[in-house]
Amino acid sequence: MNAIIFDLNGVLFDTSKYLYAAYKDALKTLDINYSFKKFCENYGLRTEDHMKKVLTDRHYSFTAEIIENLVKIRQKQFFEYIKLEKIELCQGSLKLIKELQSKKIKLGLSSSMHRKNLDFLLKKLKIHNYFDAIVASDEVKFGKPHPESYLKACKLLKANPKNCIAIEDTDTGLLSAKSAGMKCIIVTLTNKTKYNFTNADLIVKTLNEVNLAKINNLFTK
């Protein structure tokens, strides 16, 4: 195994309630009342793709300028929420990260979050120094489920995707990792809706159930 690449939101921590509030604030500017159910269905998409999906589903005619404005509002509102609120790491995440680092395993992040918010949260949680490569959503042309983010993270880590593990929490992330040729562990702790995880290599409730030995076993199957 060459490296382990984590998704961020829903795997290492859960800020979905603030994310939903920020999307709701942004879409309210177009008089769209965005339900939590619909948010969960679109969860995992990067902001631009998320907004396009919402407007397309509602047959709302939009321009690049409208999407850009919605994204700016969503980013600003989300930052305001996370700046004020207490954010905690998900069960077992820090323990696993420390174990992997102690074994000299390369660690990366592949996130649908923009770099500004991502960096702020990593520093707020004091975990920014654990990762050897980080790819934010505004650093790739295509968001998940496209594999670009994972492929870019593997390239930065100088790792073969076939010898890497992704840790995800959505079917969008699973498809992204699998399309990159990686193995994928799914964490269900923060799931707000039912996903199709048929192609996952391992499904766990929390990262307390994951350790290096269990990860290495995935390559012997």
C-alpha positions in Angstrom: 0.0 0.0 0.0 1.4 3.4 -1.0 -1.0 5.9 0.6 -4.3 6.6 2.3 -6.5 9.5 1.1 -9.3 10.8 3.2 -12.4 12.6 2.2 -13.0 15.4 4.7 -16.5 16.3 5.6 -18.4 13.3 7.0 -15.2 11.3 7.5 -12.9 13.3 9.7 -15.6 15.7 11.0 -19.2 16.5 10.3 -20.2 20.1 9.4 -23.2 19.1 7.3 -25.7 21.1 9.4 -23.7 24.3 8.8 -23.3 23.4 5.1 -27.0 22.9 4.7 -27.7 26.3 6.4 -25.2 28.0 4.0 -26.8 26.4 0.9 -30.2 27.4 2.2 -29.1 31.0 2.8 -27.6 31.2 -0.8 -30.6 29.7 -2.5 -33.0 31.9 -0.6 -31.7 34.8 -2.6 -33.4 33.2 -5.6 -36.6 32.5 -3.5 -35.8 28.8 -3.4 -36.7 27.0 -0.2 -34.1 24.2 -0.1 -35.2 21.1 1.9 -32.8 19.1 4.0 -33.9 15.9 2.1 -32.8 17.4 -1.2 -29.6 18.6 0.3 -28.8 15.1 1.4 -29.4 13.8 -2.1 -26.9 16.3 -3.5 -24.4 16.0 -0.6 -20.9 15.2 -1.8 -21.0 17.3 -4.9 -18.7 20.3 -5.0 -20.5 23.6 -4.6 -20.7 24.6 -8.3 -22.1 21.2 -9.3 -24.4 21.2 -6.3 -25.9 24.5 -7.2 -26.3 23.6 -10.9 -28.1 20.4 -9.9 -30.5 22.2 -7.7 -31.4 24.8 -10.3 -31.6 22.2 -13.1 -33.9 20.0 -11.1 -36.2 23.0 -10.6 -36.0 23.9 -14.3 -34.5 27.2 -13.3 -32.7 29.0 -16.1 -29.2 30.1 -14.9 -26.0 31.6 -16.2 -22.4 31.2 -15.1 -22.7 34.5 -13.2 -25.7 33.3 -11.2 -23.8 30.1 -10.2 -20.7 32.1 -9.3 -22.8 34.4 -7.1 -24.5 31.5 -5.3 -21.1 29.9 -4.7 -19.7 33.1 -3.2 -22.7 33.4 -0.9 -22.6 29.8 0.1 -18.8 29.9 0.8 -19.1 33.2 2.8 -22.1 31.9 4.9 -20.4 28.5 5.6 -17.2 30.3 6.8 -19.2 32.5 9.1 -20.9 29.4 10.7 -17.7 27.3 11.1 -15.8 30.3 12.5 -18.2 30.7 15.4 -19.2 27.1 16.1 -17.3 24.3 17.9 -16.3 21.5 15.5 -15.2 18.1 16.7 -13.4 15.3 15.0 -15.4 12.1 14.2 -14.9 9.0 16.4 -11.6 7.2 15.7 -10.3 9.7 13.1 -7.4 11.2 15.1 -6.4 7.8 16.4 -6.3 6.3 12.9 -4.4 9.3 11.5 -1.8 9.1 14.3 -1.4 5.3 13.8 -0.8 5.7 10.1 1.6 8.5 10.5 3.6 6.5 13.1 4.0 3.8 10.5 5.2 6.3 7.9 2.1 5.9 5.7 1.6 8.8 3.3 -1.6 10.6 4.0 -3.7 12.8 1.7 -7.0 14.7 1.5 -9.4 14.9 -1.4 -12.2 17.2 -0.5 -15.3 18.8 -2.2 -14.6 21.8 0.1 -13.0 25.0 -1.2 -9.4 25.6 0.0 -10.1 28.6 2.3 -12.7 26.8 4.3 -10.7 23.5 4.2 -7.5 25.2 5.5 -9.4 27.0 8.2 -11.0 23.8 9.5 -7.8 21.8 9.4 -6.0 24.4 11.5 -9.0 24.9 13.8 -8.9 21.1 14.6 -5.1 21.1 14.7 -4.7 18.3 12.1 -3.2 20.3 9.2 0.3 19.0 9.7 -0.6 15.3 9.3 -1.2 15.4 5.6 1.3 15.2 2.8 -1.0 16.3 0.0 -4.3 18.2 0.0 -6.6 18.7 -3.0 -9.5 21.1 -2.6 -12.5 21.4 -4.9 -11.3 24.7 -6.4 -8.0 23.1 -7.4 -9.5 20.6 -9.9 -11.5 21.1 -13.1 -14.0 18.3 -12.3 -15.6 17.6 -8.9 -16.6 14.2 -7.6 -17.8 11.7 -8.8 -15.1 12.4 -11.4 -11.8 10.8 -10.3 -9.7 13.9 -11.0 -9.4 14.9 -7.3 -8.1 11.5 -6.2 -5.8 11.1 -9.2 -4.3 14.5 -8.4 -3.8 13.6 -4.8 -2.1 10.3 -5.8 0.2 12.2 -8.2 1.2 14.6 -5.4 1.9 11.7 -3.1 3.9 9.9 -5.9 1.6 6.9 -5.4 0.0 4.4 -7.7 -3.8 4.7 -7.3 -4.1 0.9 -7.5 -2.0 0.7 -4.3 -4.0 3.4 -2.4 -7.0 3.5 -0.2 -9.7 6.2 -0.2 -11.9 6.7 2.9 -15.3 8.1 2.0 -18.9 8.6 3.3 -21.0 9.0 0.1 -21.7 7.1 -3.1 -20.4 10.2 -5.0 -17.1 9.8 -3.2 -17.1 6.0 -3.7 -17.6 6.4 -7.4 -14.8 9.0 -7.6 -12.3 6.7 -5.8 -13.3 3.6 -7.7 -13.0 5.5 -11.0 -9.5 6.4 -10.0 -8.7 2.7 -9.6 -8.5 2.8 -5.8 -9.8 0.7 -3.1 -12.4 2.4 -0.9 -13.5 2.2 2.8 -16.9 3.7 3.6 -17.7 5.3 6.9 -21.5 5.5 7.6 -21.6 7.4 10.9 -22.7 10.7 9.5 -24.9 9.4 6.7 -28.2 11.4 6.4 -29.7 9.3 3.6 -29.4 5.8 2.1 -26.6 5.4 -0.4 -25.5 2.5 -2.7 -22.2 1.2 -1.4 -22.2 -2.0 -3.3 -18.7 -1.5 -4.7 -17.1 -0.5 -1.4 -14.2 -2.7 -0.2 -15.1 -2.2 3.5 -18.0 -0.6 5.2 -17.7 0.5 8.8 -19.8 2.6 11.2 -16.8 4.6 12.6 -13.1 4.9 12.1 -12.7 3.1 15.4 -13.2 -0.1 13.4 -10.3 0.7 11.1 -6.6 0.1 11.6 -3.5 -0.5 9.5 -3.8 -4.3 9.7 -7.4 -4.2 8.4 -6.4 -1.8 5.6 -3.5 -4.1 4.5 -5.9 -7.0 4.5 -7.9 -5.4 1.7 -4.9 -5.9 -0.6 -4.8 -9.6 0.0 -8.4 -10.3 -1.1 
